[in-house]
Amino acid sequence: MRIALFATCIVDAMYPSTARATVRILERLGHEVVFPAGQACCGQMHTNSGYFDAARKVAANHITAFESVEYDVAVAPSGSCVASVKHQHPMLAERAGDTDLAERATAVGAKTYELTQLLVDVLGVTDAAEQLGSYFPHTITYHPSCHGMRLLRLGDRQLDLLKTVGGIDVVELPEADACCGFGGTFSMKNAQVSTAMLEDKAENIRSTGAGLCAGGDASCLLHIGGGLSRAGSAAGTLHLAEILASTLEEPAEVPSTTTGATR
């Protein structure tokens, strides 16, 4: 299968190791990965902030970029960005009365998957240790991001795969389905509310005793990592792609537990 990588802007700019981990996982399964060079931001924050005209232009760039190469499916290590492509891009075009762009957006969105959605639903991966060689001998807890849960309906795909990684110990996170408080521009426009939500999330993570909090969205993990660090927690954060890509021979680099770093 030929798979197009939608890296997302935050992963591309700040956490390229997550994109590389995604590629390693897919190539390990025997698939070819291509990278549409014209891709940039999906426009999610523009849309969420109500800047629909600007967001439509950003969405149009994404659509054009992913029409420029031949591929079977596209994948991103981000539930929120995939949700934007699938749900927001057609809405933006329809709102502007651009039926051609809406049809193109729907076509691109239909072929775009969040990483675990692709692994489980399309590629049939249900046992990470057996099928991917995943090995990560650490105690973790897991935060499910809001867009993945509520827009993509990922359910337990991410958590179930993490539990099948060799050597791992997954501890249940209290109130796991509560938002971390990031929400893109929400954390800036409503800083006090966001901080209060983050403090609750960080306290719940600390209560598990886990050294790492895993998740499927780098943006949420960045926010959570900062909250853990400010709270003086020894826990850090790590994207699930890096855990799934980790093997006995090539182990993932575990973030420093003194900084709350995110990778």
C-alpha positions in Angstrom: 0.0 0.0 0.0 1.2 3.5 -0.8 0.6 5.8 2.2 0.8 9.6 2.3 2.1 11.1 5.5 0.3 14.1 6.8 2.9 15.2 9.4 0.9 18.1 10.9 2.5 21.4 11.5 3.3 20.9 15.2 4.9 17.5 14.6 6.8 18.8 11.6 8.1 21.9 13.4 8.6 20.6 16.9 8.5 16.8 17.2 9.8 15.3 13.9 10.7 12.2 15.8 7.0 11.4 16.0 6.7 11.6 12.2 9.8 9.4 11.8 8.3 6.9 14.2 5.1 6.8 12.2 7.1 6.1 9.0 9.1 3.3 10.7 5.9 1.6 11.9 4.4 1.7 8.4 7.6 0.6 6.6 8.0 -2.2 9.1 4.6 -3.5 7.9 5.9 -3.4 4.3 4.2 -0.2 3.1 5.6 2.7 1.0 5.4 6.1 2.6 5.3 9.3 0.6 5.3 12.9 1.7 3.2 15.5 -0.2 5.6 18.4 -0.2 3.0 21.2 -0.4 1.4 20.4 2.9 1.4 22.9 5.8 -1.2 23.7 8.5 -4.6 22.1 8.2 -6.2 25.4 9.4 -7.8 23.9 12.5 -7.0 26.8 14.8 -8.3 29.3 12.2 -11.6 27.4 12.0 -11.9 27.0 15.8 -11.4 30.7 16.2 -14.0 31.7 13.7 -11.7 32.9 10.9 -13.5 30.8 8.3 -12.4 32.7 5.1 -8.7 32.4 6.1 -9.2 28.8 7.2 -10.8 27.9 3.8 -7.6 29.1 2.1 -5.4 27.0 4.4 -7.7 24.0 3.9 -7.6 24.4 0.1 -3.8 24.3 0.2 -4.0 21.0 2.1 -6.4 19.5 -0.4 -4.3 20.6 -3.3 -1.2 19.1 -1.7 -2.8 15.8 -1.1 -4.2 15.7 -4.7 -0.7 16.2 -6.1 0.6 12.7 -5.4 -0.8 9.2 -5.9 -1.6 7.2 -2.7 -4.0 4.8 -1.3 -4.6 6.3 2.1 -3.2 9.2 4.1 -2.2 9.1 7.8 -1.4 11.5 10.6 -0.2 11.0 14.1 -2.9 13.4 15.3 -6.6 12.9 16.0 -7.3 16.6 16.0 -5.8 17.4 12.6 -7.4 14.4 11.0 -10.8 15.5 12.5 -10.2 18.9 10.9 -9.5 17.4 7.5 -12.5 15.1 7.7 -15.1 17.4 9.3 -14.0 21.0 9.1 -12.6 21.2 5.5 -15.9 20.2 3.8 -17.8 22.5 6.2 -15.6 25.4 5.3 -16.1 24.9 1.6 -19.9 24.3 1.9 -20.2 27.5 4.0 -18.6 29.5 1.2 -20.8 27.9 -1.4 -17.8 26.3 -3.1 -19.3 22.9 -4.1 -16.2 21.9 -6.1 -13.9 22.4 -3.1 -16.4 20.7 -0.8 -16.3 17.6 -3.0 -12.5 17.6 -3.2 -12.3 18.0 0.6 -14.7 15.1 1.2 -12.6 12.9 -1.1 -9.3 13.8 0.6 -10.9 13.4 4.1 -12.3 10.0 3.2 -8.8 8.7 2.6 -7.3 10.3 5.7 -6.8 8.3 8.9 -5.4 8.9 12.4 -2.5 6.5 13.0 -4.2 3.9 15.2 -7.4 4.1 13.1 -5.3 3.1 10.1 -3.4 0.4 11.9 -6.4 -1.2 13.4 -9.2 -0.7 10.9 -7.3 -0.8 7.7 -4.1 -2.8 8.3 -5.4 -5.2 10.9 -2.9 -4.5 13.6 -4.2 -5.7 17.0 -1.0 -6.9 18.7 1.8 -4.4 18.7 4.4 -6.8 20.1 3.7 -9.5 17.7 2.9 -7.5 14.5 5.2 -4.5 15.0 7.9 -5.8 17.3 7.0 -3.1 19.8 8.9 -3.2 23.1 8.8 -0.5 25.7 9.6 -1.6 29.3 8.2 1.3 31.2 5.2 2.2 33.2 2.9 4.6 31.5 -0.6 6.1 31.7 -2.7 7.3 28.8 -4.6 10.5 27.9 -7.2 10.2 25.1 -7.5 13.6 23.3 -10.9 15.2 22.8 -11.1 15.3 19.0 -10.0 11.7 18.7 -12.7 10.6 21.2 -15.5 12.9 20.1 -15.1 13.6 16.4 -13.2 10.5 15.2 -14.8 8.1 17.6 -11.5 6.3 18.2 -12.8 4.5 21.2 -10.1 2.4 22.8 -8.0 1.8 19.7 -5.0 3.8 21.0 -5.2 2.3 24.5 -5.7 -1.2 23.3 -2.7 -1.1 21.0 -0.5 0.4 23.8 -1.5 -2.5 26.1 -0.1 -5.0 23.6 3.4 -3.4 23.5 6.0 -5.8 24.9 7.2 -5.0 28.4 4.9 -2.1 29.0 2.8 -1.5 32.1 -0.2 0.7 31.4 -1.9 2.2 34.5 -5.4 3.6 34.2 -5.7 7.4 34.3 -8.5 8.7 36.6 -11.0 10.9 34.7 -9.1 10.1 31.5 -11.8 11.5 29.3 -11.6 14.9 30.8 -10.1 17.6 28.5 -6.5 18.7 29.3 -7.5 22.3 28.7 -5.4 23.0 25.6 -7.9 23.3 22.8 -5.5 25.3 20.6 -6.3 29.0 21.0 -8.7 28.2 23.9 -5.7 27.9 26.2 -4.7 31.5 25.3 -8.1 33.1 25.2 -9.3 31.4 28.4 -6.0 31.0 30.2 -7.4 30.7 33.7 -9.9 28.0 32.8 -7.3 26.2 30.7 -4.8 26.2 33.6 -7.4 24.9 36.1 -8.2 22.0 33.7 -4.5 21.3 33.2 -3.9 21.2 36.9 -6.6 18.6 37.3 -5.2 16.5 34.5 -1.6 16.8 35.9 -2.7 15.8 39.4 -4.5 12.7 38.0 -1.4 11.7 36.1 0.7 12.2 39.1 -1.7 10.0 41.1 -1.0 7.0 38.9 2.7 6.9 39.7 3.5 6.4 36.0 6.7 7.9 34.7 5.2 8.8 31.4 1.8 9.9 30.0 1.2 8.7 26.4 -1.3 10.1 23.9 -2.0 10.5 20.3 -1.8 14.3 19.9 1.5 16.2 20.3 -0.3 19.5 21.1 -2.1 18.0 24.1 1.1 16.3 25.3 3.0 19.5 25.0 0.4 21.2 27.2 0.3 18.4 29.7 4.1 18.2 29.8 4.3 21.8 30.7 1.7 21.4 33.4 3.6 18.4 34.9 6.9 20.3 34.8 5.4 23.4 36.6 3.8 21.1 39.2 7.3 19.6 39.9 6.3 16.2 38.7 8.9 13.6 37.7 6.6 12.4 34.9 7.1 13.2 31.2 5.0 12.7 28.1 5.5 10.7 24.9 3.6 10.2 21.7 2.2 6.8 21.2 3.8 6.5 17.8 7.2 6.5 19.4 6.1 3.8 21.8 4.7 1.6 19.0 7.9 2.2 17.0 10.2 1.3 19.9 11.8 -2.2 19.7 14.3 -4.1 21.8 17.0 -3.4 19.2 16.0 0.2 18.6 14.4 1.5 21.9 12.6 4.8 22.0 14.4 7.7 23.6 12.5 8.3 26.9 12.1 12.0 27.7 13.8 13.5 30.7 11.6 13.0 33.7 12.9 16.3 35.2 11.5 18.5 32.4 8.1 17.1 31.5 9.4 17.0 28.0 7.2 15.9 25.1 8.4 13.9 22.1 
